[in-house]
Amino acid sequence: MSRYEYASIINNDTYHIPAQLMEYEIQLFDAIESSRLKLVNDRRIGELSPNQQSKLLMVKYGVDILEEESVVTVNFIDYLTGRPIASCRGAYTTLGFSVSADIRGAIKRVAKQITETFPK
């Protein structure tokens, strides 16, 4: 894990962020930036040297919003091999009282896992 320095969030034609998460997308980016990983725009990956590309992780995330809890999962995939390296998961519930509070809580928990997995 210590060799990775860069991260790029997957953004392709199949990328669709759930409407409920749009307002929290910035917090997901901030969660990754709060770790030691430096974000790289997916269009600039080709500008990285081969050595930098070997230290690059692709980031894919998903959200599952249920009545009883919200779950945010962030997967980190080695750029060169396509192999999953780490998965961080945050879940939170207000027992159905507030979906937005559930999402915020889940993002905070996944952010904590990301910074623990990739400490500065």
Secondary structure, 3 states (H helix, E strand, C coil): CCCCCEEEECCCCCCCCCHHHHHHHHHHHHHHHCCCCEECCHHHHHHCCHHHHCCEEEEEEEEEECCCCEEEEEEEEECCCCCEEEEEEEEECCCCCCHHHHHHHHHHHHHHHHHHHCCC
